[in-house]
Each structure stands twice: as C-alpha cells, then as structure tokens.
C-alpha cells in the first residue's frame, strides 16, 4: 500500500461549483447578445462575496463571435491562483508527512506478518492481523477527512478568484464582439462542449488581464520546473493493495487543466 506523499495536489480536477457559477455569469452575456442592443443593459449578476468585490461590468450585447475558455485553468494559472495553491499545499505538508508515516508503519506490520506469520502462534498472529486492520481503517478515515478539507479550501480559493474574474471575462466579450463563450474546463462527454478549435480559446488573454488587475506578481519557478503547470512538483496519489487486502484511497485531489496559450479570436 502506498499513500503518495499525503495530501498534495496535482492541480487537480476541481470539485467546486465552477460550472454553476460560470453558467450564471455567461448566461447573462449570451442573453444580452441575443437581445442585440436592448434599451436597458443589464449588469453581471451579483455572486456571493464581500463589499470588497469589484463592481459588476455592464454588458452591451450585439456580438456574434464564439469563443471558448478553460475557466478552471484560467483560475489556477493566474498569479493569484498559483500563489494561493502553493500556500495551501505547504499548509498540508505536515498532514501529508503524518499520513505517510502511518502508512509506513502499517506496511512494516504487514511485512512482519508475511515474514514471521508461520512462526507466530495463533493468538499472536490474530493480534497482529487485528492491529493492521484497525490502523488501516483509521488511516483510511483520516486520509478521507484530509482530502475533503483540502478540497474545501481549494474550492474557496477558486470561488473567490472566479468572482473577480467574471467581470473581466464580460468586458473582454464586449470589447471583442463575442456573443457566446463556452467553458471547456471539462472535456466531452463530462462537459457539454464536444470540440473547440484552439483559435477560439481566450484563456490566456483573460489570465493576463486578471494578473494585471490583481497586481499579484508571478510566482518564482521551482528549480527544475518548467513552470507550465502550477503545483506540478507535487506527487500524485496511487492505490495499492497490502497483505490485508485493503486499498488505501489516494490523498491527492484531481488535476486542474492548464490553460491554452492560443491566440484569441479576431
């Protein structure tokens, strides 16, 4: 059994309610585009937030172009997203090491049972097996709790950035005559977009515009890292079966897709 470096992220299959929030934001833009110049333009629907959130952007409608954006990728490719995810990963390193230590202890007991089992009397053997099962169950529960805690805090980061990124997205749509923007965060069939040409992807310019607005500096690249994927130096979770036959769940959240670097539609 292997617990891969505890609770770490591959920047992750994001499990926050991004699709719902995105649908609310983009539905406003699409409806106004179809209206084609209604007399009273509407503002971006207010997302849950604080008084410090940026003001809503007014849409003008009338665009006819189609574009695509990887919302998840944009959020976590931004300087702010990378900074906050790096801080979150460091926060969970002690728990990661703790889980790994407990996993190593269980592996040692399993090895002992395998190598010395035929030399133990029935009572000692049964006691060792019981220890393994109890420790395994406790580790599974603790790893699951740590995963959920990590994902909840990850979701909070994503939602906070999304609230501030949405007005930038609508402004970009107005400035570039976009009538429809599709979210390609989840590939088909998990997502609704079957295919989108790289030429219509606007993820990169949205990330660049958000970085300018946020004022957060680019994060230094780790030694030997290409910098193409935030958090790429973190281990991925694996599952293996020990002698007790119990599988240990991975403690790593899913991976977030990195944004495309293609040119936005003209």
C-alpha positions as YAML, in Angstrom:
chain: A
units: angstrom
residues:
- id: 1
  name: UNK
  ca: [0.00, 0.00, 0.00]
- id: 2
  name: UNK
  ca: [1.26, 3.44, -0.87]
- id: 3
  name: UNK
  ca: [-0.11, 6.79, 0.25]
- id: 4
  name: UNK
  ca: [1.53, 9.22, -2.14]
- id: 5
  name: UNK
  ca: [3.17, 11.99, -0.16]
- id: 6
  name: UNK
  ca: [-0.01, 12.59, 1.81]
- id: 7
  name: UNK
  ca: [-2.45, 15.33, 0.95]
- id: 8
  name: UNK
  ca: [-1.00, 17.00, -2.12]
- id: 9
  name: UNK
  ca: [-2.41, 18.45, -5.30]
- id: 10
  name: UNK
  ca: [-1.67, 17.86, -8.98]
- id: 11
  name: UNK
  ca: [-3.68, 20.89, -9.59]
- id: 12
  name: UNK
  ca: [-6.49, 18.97, -9.71]
- id: 13
  name: UNK
  ca: [-9.85, 18.09, -11.11]
- id: 14
  name: UNK
  ca: [-11.59, 20.99, -9.47]
- id: 15
  name: UNK
  ca: [-14.63, 19.99, -7.44]
- id: 16
  name: UNK
  ca: [-16.06, 23.37, -6.62]
- id: 17
  name: UNK
  ca: [-19.29, 24.64, -8.18]
- id: 18
  name: UNK
  ca: [-17.49, 26.35, -11.02]
- id: 19
  name: UNK
  ca: [-19.87, 25.20, -13.75]
- id: 20
  name: UNK
  ca: [-22.89, 26.63, -11.94]
- id: 21
  name: UNK
  ca: [-21.28, 29.98, -11.24]
- id: 22
  name: UNK
  ca: [-19.95, 30.16, -14.79]
- id: 23
  name: UNK
  ca: [-23.37, 29.37, -16.20]
- id: 24
  name: UNK
  ca: [-24.90, 32.24, -14.26]
- id: 25
  name: UNK
  ca: [-22.25, 34.66, -15.48]
- id: 26
  name: UNK
  ca: [-22.22, 33.59, -19.13]
- id: 27
  name: UNK
  ca: [-25.99, 33.23, -19.40]
- id: 28
  name: UNK
  ca: [-26.25, 36.97, -18.81]
- id: 29
  name: UNK
  ca: [-23.83, 37.73, -21.63]
- id: 30
  name: UNK
  ca: [-25.47, 35.32, -24.07]
- id: 31
  name: UNK
  ca: [-28.98, 36.55, -23.34]
- id: 32
  name: UNK
  ca: [-27.93, 40.14, -23.90]
- id: 33
  name: UNK
  ca: [-26.10, 39.23, -27.09]
- id: 34
  name: UNK
  ca: [-29.27, 37.64, -28.46]
- id: 35
  name: UNK
  ca: [-31.25, 40.72, -27.50]
- id: 36
  name: UNK
  ca: [-28.84, 42.70, -29.70]
- id: 37
  name: UNK
  ca: [-28.92, 46.15, -28.19]
- id: 38
  name: UNK
  ca: [-31.78, 46.27, -25.74]
- id: 39
  name: UNK
  ca: [-32.53, 49.73, -24.36]
- id: 40
  name: UNK
  ca: [-31.51, 49.00, -20.77]
- id: 41
  name: UNK
  ca: [-28.30, 46.95, -20.47]
- id: 42
  name: UNK
  ca: [-28.10, 44.55, -17.51]
- id: 43
  name: UNK
  ca: [-25.25, 44.15, -15.08]
- id: 44
  name: UNK
  ca: [-23.42, 40.98, -14.13]
- id: 45
  name: UNK
  ca: [-25.49, 39.03, -11.56]
- id: 46
  name: UNK
  ca: [-24.01, 39.55, -8.13]
- id: 47
  name: UNK
  ca: [-22.14, 36.49, -6.88]
- id: 48
  name: UNK
  ca: [-21.86, 35.80, -3.14]
- id: 49
  name: UNK
  ca: [-18.98, 37.84, -1.84]
- id: 50
  name: UNK
  ca: [-17.91, 40.79, 0.23]
- id: 51
  name: UNK
  ca: [-18.08, 44.54, -0.03]
- id: 52
  name: UNK
  ca: [-14.53, 44.50, -1.39]
- id: 53
  name: UNK
  ca: [-15.51, 42.58, -4.52]
- id: 54
  name: UNK
  ca: [-15.12, 44.58, -7.77]
- id: 55
  name: UNK
  ca: [-18.15, 46.29, -9.23]
- id: 56
  name: UNK
  ca: [-20.22, 44.48, -11.84]
- id: 57
  name: UNK
  ca: [-19.48, 45.14, -15.51]
- id: 58
  name: UNK
  ca: [-22.28, 46.31, -17.77]
- id: 59
  name: UNK
  ca: [-22.78, 44.33, -20.97]
- id: 60
  name: UNK
  ca: [-23.75, 45.89, -24.28]
- id: 61
  name: UNK
  ca: [-24.70, 42.84, -26.32]
- id: 62
  name: UNK
  ca: [-24.70, 42.61, -30.11]
- id: 63
  name: UNK
  ca: [-21.66, 40.34, -30.52]
- id: 64
  name: UNK
  ca: [-21.76, 37.42, -32.91]
- id: 65
  name: UNK
  ca: [-18.42, 35.67, -32.40]
- id: 66
  name: UNK
  ca: [-17.96, 32.44, -30.44]
- id: 67
  name: UNK
  ca: [-15.11, 31.86, -28.01]
- id: 68
  name: UNK
  ca: [-14.04, 29.20, -25.50]
- id: 69
  name: UNK
  ca: [-12.32, 29.41, -22.14]
- id: 70
  name: UNK
  ca: [-10.99, 26.89, -19.67]
- id: 71
  name: UNK
  ca: [-12.36, 28.53, -16.51]
- id: 72
  name: UNK
  ca: [-10.61, 26.12, -14.14]
- id: 73
  name: UNK
  ca: [-7.33, 26.51, -15.97]
- id: 74
  name: UNK
  ca: [-7.63, 30.30, -16.00]
- id: 75
  name: UNK
  ca: [-8.30, 30.50, -12.27]
- id: 76
  name: UNK
  ca: [-5.35, 28.37, -11.24]
- id: 77
  name: UNK
  ca: [-2.97, 29.61, -13.92]
- id: 78
  name: UNK
  ca: [-3.39, 33.17, -12.64]
- id: 79
  name: UNK
  ca: [-0.63, 34.51, -10.42]
- id: 80
  name: UNK
  ca: [-3.08, 34.73, -7.53]
- id: 81
  name: UNK
  ca: [-4.28, 31.17, -8.05]
- id: 82
  name: UNK
  ca: [-0.75, 29.80, -8.17]
- id: 83
  name: UNK
  ca: [0.27, 31.76, -5.08]
- id: 84
  name: UNK
  ca: [-2.71, 30.63, -3.03]
- id: 85
  name: UNK
  ca: [-2.47, 27.00, -4.12]
- id: 86
  name: UNK
  ca: [1.22, 26.89, -3.26]
- id: 87
  name: UNK
  ca: [0.39, 28.24, 0.20]
- id: 88
  name: UNK
  ca: [-2.36, 25.65, 0.61]
- id: 89
  name: UNK
  ca: [-0.06, 22.82, -0.38]
- id: 90
  name: UNK
  ca: [2.55, 23.96, 2.13]
- id: 91
  name: UNK
  ca: [-0.15, 24.15, 4.78]
- id: 92
  name: UNK
  ca: [-0.99, 20.49, 4.23]
- id: 93
  name: UNK
  ca: [2.60, 19.20, 4.11]
- id: 94
  name: UNK
  ca: [2.64, 18.28, 7.83]
- id: 95
  name: UNK
  ca: [-0.54, 16.24, 7.41]
- id: 96
  name: UNK
  ca: [0.94, 14.63, 4.31]
- id: 97
  name: UNK
  ca: [4.03, 13.57, 6.23]
- id: 98
  name: UNK
  ca: [1.92, 12.32, 9.11]
- id: 99
  name: UNK
  ca: [-0.19, 10.13, 6.82]
- id: 100
  name: UNK
  ca: [2.91, 8.77, 5.12]
- id: 101
  name: UNK
  ca: [4.42, 7.86, 8.48]
- id: 102
  name: UNK
  ca: [1.29, 5.97, 9.50]
- id: 103
  name: UNK
  ca: [1.21, 4.22, 6.15]
- id: 104
  name: UNK
  ca: [4.84, 3.16, 6.55]
- id: 105
  name: UNK
  ca: [4.02, 1.78, 9.98]
- id: 106
  name: UNK
  ca: [1.22, -0.34, 8.52]
- id: 107
  name: UNK
  ca: [3.49, -1.57, 5.76]
- id: 108
  name: UNK
  ca: [6.00, -2.65, 8.40]
- id: 109
  name: UNK
  ca: [3.35, -4.64, 10.25]
- id: 110
  name: UNK
  ca: [2.24, -6.29, 7.02]
- id: 111
  name: UNK
  ca: [5.81, -7.23, 6.21]
- id: 112
  name: UNK
  ca: [6.17, -8.67, 9.69]
- id: 113
  name: UNK
  ca: [3.02, -10.73, 9.22]
- id: 114
  name: UNK
  ca: [4.28, -12.01, 5.87]
- id: 115
  name: UNK
  ca: [7.78, -12.93, 7.00]
- id: 116
  name: UNK
  ca: [7.02, -14.17, 10.52]
- id: 117
  name: UNK
  ca: [3.46, -15.36, 10.24]
- id: 118
  name: UNK
  ca: [4.36, -19.05, 10.15]
- id: 119
  name: UNK
  ca: [6.46, -18.64, 13.30]
- id: 120
  name: UNK
  ca: [3.75, -16.93, 15.37]
- id: 121
  name: UNK
  ca: [1.19, -18.79, 17.43]
- id: 122
  name: UNK
  ca: [-2.46, -18.31, 16.56]
- id: 123
  name: UNK
  ca: [-3.04, -15.71, 19.27]
- id: 124
  name: UNK
  ca: [-0.08, -13.53, 18.27]
- id: 125
  name: UNK
  ca: [-0.92, -13.84, 14.60]
- id: 126
  name: UNK
  ca: [-4.54, -12.86, 15.17]
- id: 127
  name: UNK
  ca: [-3.45, -9.90, 17.30]
- id: 128
  name: UNK
  ca: [-1.10, -8.67, 14.56]
- id: 129
  name: UNK
  ca: [-3.80, -9.00, 11.93]
- id: 130
  name: UNK
  ca: [-6.20, -7.05, 14.14]
- id: 131
  name: UNK
  ca: [-3.65, -4.26, 14.60]
- id: 132
  name: UNK
  ca: [-3.20, -3.98, 10.84]
- id: 133
  name: UNK
  ca: [-6.95, -3.81, 10.18]
- id: 134
  name: UNK
  ca: [-7.57, -1.22, 12.89]
- id: 135
  name: UNK
  ca: [-4.71, 1.01, 11.82]
- id: 136
  name: UNK
  ca: [-5.71, 0.66, 8.17]
- id: 137
  name: UNK
  ca: [-9.30, 1.73, 8.86]
- id: 138
  name: UNK
  ca: [-8.13, 4.67, 10.95]
- id: 139
  name: UNK
  ca: [-5.72, 5.76, 8.21]
- id: 140
  name: UNK
  ca: [-8.41, 5.50, 5.53]
- id: 141
  name: UNK
  ca: [-10.75, 7.72, 7.54]
- id: 142
  name: UNK
  ca: [-8.05, 10.26, 8.33]
- id: 143
  name: UNK
  ca: [-6.91, 10.41, 4.70]
- id: 144
  name: UNK
  ca: [-10.50, 10.92, 3.53]
- id: 145
  name: UNK
  ca: [-11.04, 13.74, 6.04]
- id: 146
  name: UNK
  ca: [-7.79, 15.40, 4.96]
- id: 147
  name: UNK
  ca: [-8.76, 15.14, 1.27]
- id: 148
  name: UNK
  ca: [-12.13, 16.74, 1.91]
- id: 149
  name: UNK
  ca: [-10.57, 19.52, 3.99]
- id: 150
  name: UNK
  ca: [-8.03, 20.20, 1.23]
- id: 151
  name: UNK
  ca: [-10.69, 20.24, -1.48]
- id: 152
  name: UNK
  ca: [-12.98, 22.55, 0.52]
- id: 153
  name: UNK
  ca: [-10.21, 25.09, 0.97]
- id: 154
  name: UNK
  ca: [-9.22, 24.69, -2.67]
- id: 155
  name: UNK
  ca: [-12.82, 25.40, -3.66]
- id: 156
  name: UNK
  ca: [-12.85, 28.56, -1.57]
- id: 157
  name: UNK
  ca: [-9.81, 29.81, -3.47]
- id: 158
  name: UNK
  ca: [-11.43, 29.04, -6.80]
- id: 159
  name: UNK
  ca: [-14.74, 30.70, -5.96]
- id: 160
  name: UNK
  ca: [-13.07, 33.85, -4.67]
- id: 161
  name: UNK
  ca: [-10.98, 34.26, -7.83]
- id: 162
  name: UNK
  ca: [-13.93, 33.43, -10.07]
- id: 163
  name: UNK
  ca: [-15.99, 36.26, -8.58]
- id: 164
  name: UNK
  ca: [-13.27, 38.75, -9.51]
- id: 165
  name: UNK
  ca: [-12.51, 37.19, -12.91]
- id: 166
  name: UNK
  ca: [-16.11, 37.16, -14.19]
- id: 167
  name: UNK
  ca: [-16.34, 40.94, -14.82]
- id: 168
  name: UNK
  ca: [-13.04, 40.78, -16.74]
- id: 169
  name: UNK
  ca: [-14.47, 38.00, -18.90]
- id: 170
  name: UNK
  ca: [-17.60, 40.00, -19.72]
- id: 171
  name: UNK
  ca: [-15.59, 43.12, -20.51]
- id: 172
  name: UNK
  ca: [-13.40, 41.08, -22.85]
- id: 173
  name: UNK
  ca: [-16.56, 39.76, -24.54]
- id: 174
  name: UNK
  ca: [-17.90, 43.29, -25.03]
- id: 175
  name: UNK
  ca: [-14.61, 44.63, -26.35]
- id: 176
  name: UNK
  ca: [-14.17, 41.77, -28.83]
- id: 177
  name: UNK
  ca: [-17.72, 41.33, -30.09]
- id: 178
  name: UNK
  ca: [-18.31, 37.93, -28.50]
- id: 179
  name: UNK
  ca: [-21.85, 36.58, -28.41]
- id: 180
  name: UNK
  ca: [-21.17, 33.18, -26.85]
- id: 181
  name: UNK
  ca: [-18.38, 31.92, -24.56]
- id: 182
  name: UNK
  ca: [-18.15, 28.18, -23.89]
- id: 183
  name: UNK
  ca: [-16.49, 26.66, -20.83]
- id: 184
  name: UNK
  ca: [-14.10, 23.88, -21.83]
- id: 185
  name: UNK
  ca: [-12.90, 23.03, -18.31]
- id: 186
  name: UNK
  ca: [-14.36, 19.53, -18.58]
- id: 187
  name: UNK
  ca: [-13.76, 17.65, -21.85]
- id: 188
  name: UNK
  ca: [-16.67, 15.93, -23.52]
- id: 189
  name: UNK
  ca: [-18.55, 13.77, -22.53]
- id: 190
  name: UNK
  ca: [-18.13, 15.10, -18.96]
- id: 191
  name: UNK
  ca: [-18.56, 18.62, -20.33]
- id: 192
  name: UNK
  ca: [-21.02, 19.97, -22.87]
- id: 193
  name: UNK
  ca: [-18.51, 21.15, -25.46]
- id: 194
  name: UNK
  ca: [-17.63, 18.37, -27.90]
- id: 195
  name: UNK
  ca: [-14.79, 20.27, -29.57]
- id: 196
  name: UNK
  ca: [-13.45, 23.81, -29.81]
- id: 197
  name: UNK
  ca: [-10.66, 24.97, -32.11]
- id: 198
  name: UNK
  ca: [-7.56, 26.39, -30.38]
- id: 199
  name: UNK
  ca: [-8.05, 29.58, -32.40]
- id: 200
  name: UNK
  ca: [-11.17, 30.48, -30.40]
- id: 201
  name: UNK
  ca: [-9.62, 29.92, -26.96]
- id: 202
  name: UNK
  ca: [-9.37, 33.10, -24.87]
- id: 203
  name: UNK
  ca: [-7.99, 31.58, -21.66]
- id: 204
  name: UNK
  ca: [-4.54, 33.17, -21.98]
- id: 205
  name: UNK
  ca: [-5.68, 36.79, -22.52]
- id: 206
  name: UNK
  ca: [-8.15, 36.50, -19.64]
- id: 207
  name: UNK
  ca: [-5.39, 35.24, -17.33]
- id: 208
  name: UNK
  ca: [-3.12, 38.07, -18.44]
- id: 209
  name: UNK
  ca: [-5.84, 40.68, -17.87]
- id: 210
  name: UNK
  ca: [-6.63, 39.23, -14.44]
- id: 211
  name: UNK
  ca: [-2.96, 39.30, -13.45]
- id: 212
  name: UNK
  ca: [-2.81, 42.99, -14.31]
- id: 213
  name: UNK
  ca: [-5.91, 43.77, -12.27]
- id: 214
  name: UNK
  ca: [-4.94, 41.66, -9.26]
- id: 215
  name: UNK
  ca: [-1.46, 43.12, -9.02]
- id: 216
  name: UNK
  ca: [-0.12, 39.77, -7.79]
- id: 217
  name: UNK
  ca: [3.39, 39.13, -9.04]
- id: 218
  name: UNK
  ca: [4.26, 35.94, -10.91]
- id: 219
  name: UNK
  ca: [5.38, 33.18, -8.58]
- id: 220
  name: UNK
  ca: [9.04, 32.12, -8.77]
- id: 221
  name: UNK
  ca: [9.55, 28.87, -10.61]
- id: 222
  name: UNK
  ca: [10.85, 25.97, -8.58]
- id: 223
  name: UNK
  ca: [14.29, 24.63, -9.53]
- id: 224
  name: UNK
  ca: [13.97, 22.27, -12.48]
- id: 225
  name: UNK
  ca: [10.35, 23.20, -13.07]
- id: 226
  name: UNK
  ca: [9.11, 24.25, -16.47]
- id: 227
  name: UNK
  ca: [6.50, 26.43, -14.83]
- id: 228
  name: UNK
  ca: [3.85, 25.24, -17.28]
- id: 229
  name: UNK
  ca: [1.66, 23.73, -14.60]
- id: 230
  name: UNK
  ca: [1.18, 25.25, -11.14]
- id: 231
  name: UNK
  ca: [1.96, 22.76, -8.44]
- id: 232
  name: UNK
  ca: [3.38, 20.24, -10.89]
- id: 233
  name: UNK
  ca: [6.12, 19.26, -8.43]
- id: 234
  name: UNK
  ca: [3.62, 17.60, -6.12]
- id: 235
  name: UNK
  ca: [3.14, 13.86, -6.12]
- id: 236
  name: UNK
  ca: [0.08, 12.12, -7.45]
- id: 237
  name: UNK
  ca: [-1.95, 9.70, -5.41]
- id: 238
  name: UNK
  ca: [-1.78, 5.96, -6.05]
- id: 239
  name: UNK
  ca: [-3.62, 2.95, -4.76]
- id: 240
  name: UNK
  ca: [-2.14, -0.39, -3.88]
- id: 241
  name: UNK
  ca: [-3.31, -3.41, -2.02]
- id: 242
  name: UNK
  ca: [-1.43, -4.65, 1.02]
- id: 243
  name: UNK
  ca: [-1.44, -8.11, 2.51]
- id: 244
  name: UNK
  ca: [-4.65, -7.33, 4.37]
- id: 245
  name: UNK
  ca: [-6.41, -6.79, 1.04]
- id: 246
  name: UNK
  ca: [-7.45, -3.24, 1.94]
- id: 247
  name: UNK
  ca: [-6.98, -0.49, -0.59]
- id: 248
  name: UNK
  ca: [-5.81, 2.86, 0.67]
- id: 249
  name: UNK
  ca: [-7.55, 5.78, -1.02]
- id: 250
  name: UNK
  ca: [-5.41, 8.36, -2.71]
- id: 251
  name: UNK
  ca: [-4.97, 11.58, -0.75]
- id: 252
  name: UNK
  ca: [-4.38, 13.72, -3.80]
- id: 253
  name: UNK
  ca: [-7.08, 15.96, -5.30]
- id: 254
  name: UNK
  ca: [-7.59, 15.69, -9.03]
- id: 255
  name: UNK
  ca: [-5.63, 17.67, -11.55]
- id: 256
  name: UNK
  ca: [-6.57, 21.07, -12.89]
- id: 257
  name: UNK
  ca: [-6.09, 21.55, -16.58]
- id: 258
  name: UNK
  ca: [-3.64, 24.22, -17.65]
- id: 259
  name: UNK
  ca: [-4.89, 26.95, -19.97]
- id: 260
  name: UNK
  ca: [-4.32, 27.02, -23.68]
- id: 261
  name: UNK
  ca: [-1.86, 29.57, -24.99]
- id: 262
  name: UNK
  ca: [-3.55, 30.07, -28.35]
- id: 263
  name: UNK
  ca: [-4.39, 33.42, -29.89]
- id: 264
  name: UNK
  ca: [-7.90, 34.77, -29.09]
- id: 265
  name: UNK
  ca: [-10.44, 35.05, -31.91]
- id: 266
  name: UNK
  ca: [-10.19, 38.16, -34.01]
...
